[in-house]
């Protein structure tokens, strides 16, 4: 029986460390014959009173999400030679991430970048190295956000 393709999941946001995590995931996927998947989680609209306004806000957020993910999908395709799987969801990042991992059994590694600032490692890294870590069914790779591209390439 053929071995299943490893899928490296990266949570897309605007942080500098996400780019480092993406590069690592892409290099590992390329080296191991795997694939990359991208997850972007949109915040739900804050207003629930005005249905039409909430729908418009949701549409605008979706367009923004597609634009942001599109840029990173191009990077992933360039680095791996194949387009990534793209997942765009609405809700809380941790909850949607856990739901996706539970639903998509092909995802085999979660790759997160750790912030290189004094503000801490980031909310998802903090959650999964703490009590939420036992909620993951897959390995978590934490990539230091301060690595250079050459350093990432060397370790991936």
C-alpha positions as CSV (number, residue, x, y, z in Angstrom):
1,X,0.0,0.0,0.0
2,X,1.4,3.4,-0.9
3,X,2.3,5.8,1.8
4,X,-0.1,8.8,2.2
5,X,1.2,12.2,1.2
6,X,2.2,14.3,4.1
7,X,0.3,17.6,4.3
8,X,1.9,20.4,6.2
9,X,-0.7,22.9,7.4
10,X,0.2,26.6,7.9
11,X,-2.1,29.1,9.5
12,X,-2.0,32.3,7.4
13,X,-1.9,35.7,9.1
14,X,0.0,38.9,8.6
15,X,2.8,38.2,11.0
16,X,6.5,38.0,9.9
17,X,6.9,34.6,11.6
18,X,4.1,33.1,9.4
19,X,6.3,33.6,6.4
20,X,9.1,31.7,8.1
21,X,6.7,28.9,9.0
22,X,5.4,28.8,5.4
23,X,8.9,28.6,4.0
24,X,9.8,25.7,6.4
25,X,6.5,23.9,5.5
26,X,7.2,24.3,1.8
27,X,10.8,23.1,2.0
28,X,9.7,20.1,4.1
29,X,6.9,19.3,1.7
30,X,9.2,19.5,-1.3
31,X,11.8,17.4,0.3
32,X,9.4,14.7,1.5
33,X,7.1,14.6,-1.5
34,X,4.3,16.2,0.6
35,X,2.0,19.1,0.1
36,X,1.2,22.4,1.8
37,X,-2.3,23.5,3.0
38,X,-3.1,27.0,4.1
39,X,-5.7,28.0,6.6
40,X,-7.0,31.6,7.0
41,X,-9.5,32.3,9.7
42,X,-11.7,35.4,9.4
43,X,-13.1,37.1,12.5
44,X,-16.9,37.0,12.5
45,X,-18.6,40.3,12.0
46,X,-19.1,42.0,15.4
47,X,-22.6,43.3,14.6
48,X,-25.5,40.9,14.7
49,X,-28.2,43.5,14.6
50,X,-28.0,44.5,10.9
51,X,-28.2,41.4,8.8
52,X,-27.4,43.3,5.6
53,X,-24.4,45.1,7.1
54,X,-23.1,41.8,8.6
55,X,-23.4,40.1,5.2
56,X,-21.5,43.0,3.5
57,X,-18.8,42.9,6.2
58,X,-18.5,39.1,5.7
59,X,-18.1,39.5,1.9
60,X,-15.4,42.2,2.4
61,X,-13.6,40.0,4.9
62,X,-13.8,37.0,2.5
63,X,-12.3,39.1,-0.3
64,X,-9.5,40.3,2.0
65,X,-8.9,36.7,3.1
66,X,-8.7,35.5,-0.5
67,X,-6.3,38.3,-1.4
68,X,-4.0,37.5,1.6
69,X,-4.1,33.8,1.0
70,X,-3.5,34.3,-2.7
71,X,-0.2,35.9,-2.1
72,X,1.0,33.1,0.2
73,X,-0.4,30.4,-2.1
74,X,1.8,31.8,-4.9
75,X,4.8,31.6,-2.7
76,X,3.9,28.0,-1.7
77,X,3.4,27.0,-5.4
78,X,6.7,28.5,-6.3
79,X,8.6,26.7,-3.5
80,X,6.9,23.3,-3.8
81,X,6.0,23.2,-7.5
82,X,2.3,22.6,-6.8
83,X,-0.6,24.7,-5.6
84,X,-1.5,24.4,-1.9
85,X,-4.8,23.4,-0.5
86,X,-6.6,26.5,0.7
87,X,-9.1,26.7,3.6
88,X,-10.8,29.9,4.5
89,X,-13.1,29.8,7.6
90,X,-14.9,32.2,9.9
91,X,-14.6,32.0,13.7
92,X,-11.9,31.8,16.3
93,X,-8.5,30.7,15.0
94,X,-7.9,27.9,17.5
95,X,-11.4,26.4,17.2
96,X,-11.4,26.5,13.4
97,X,-7.9,25.0,13.2
98,X,-8.9,22.1,15.5
99,X,-12.1,21.5,13.4
100,X,-10.1,21.5,10.2
101,X,-7.5,19.0,11.5
102,X,-10.4,16.8,12.8
103,X,-12.2,17.0,9.4
104,X,-9.3,16.6,7.0
105,X,-7.4,13.4,7.9
106,X,-4.8,14.1,5.2
107,X,-3.3,16.9,7.3
108,X,-0.3,15.3,9.1
109,X,1.8,18.2,10.5
110,X,0.8,21.6,11.9
111,X,3.6,24.2,11.3
112,X,3.5,27.5,13.3
113,X,5.9,30.3,13.5
114,X,7.0,31.6,16.9
115,X,7.3,35.4,17.2
116,X,10.8,36.7,17.5
117,X,9.7,39.8,19.5
118,X,9.4,40.2,23.2
119,X,5.6,39.9,23.0
120,X,5.6,36.1,23.3
121,X,5.4,33.3,20.9
122,X,1.9,34.1,19.6
123,X,-1.6,33.0,20.6
124,X,-1.7,29.7,18.7
125,X,1.7,28.6,19.8
126,X,0.9,29.6,23.4
127,X,-2.3,27.6,23.2
128,X,-0.8,24.4,21.8
129,X,2.2,24.3,24.0
130,X,-0.1,24.7,27.0
131,X,-3.3,22.8,27.8
132,X,-4.7,22.8,24.3
133,X,-1.7,20.7,23.1
134,X,-3.5,17.5,23.9
135,X,-6.3,18.5,21.5
136,X,-4.0,18.0,18.5
137,X,-4.0,14.6,16.8
138,X,-0.9,15.5,14.7
139,X,2.6,16.7,15.5
140,X,3.2,20.4,15.9
141,X,6.4,22.0,14.5
142,X,7.2,25.4,15.8
143,X,9.6,27.4,13.6
144,X,11.5,30.3,15.3
145,X,10.4,33.4,13.5
146,X,13.8,35.0,13.6
147,X,15.4,32.4,11.2
148,X,16.8,33.6,7.9
149,X,15.7,32.0,4.6
150,X,19.1,30.2,4.5
151,X,18.7,28.9,8.0
152,X,15.2,27.6,7.2
153,X,16.4,26.0,4.0
154,X,19.3,24.3,5.9
155,X,17.0,22.7,8.6
156,X,14.1,21.8,6.4
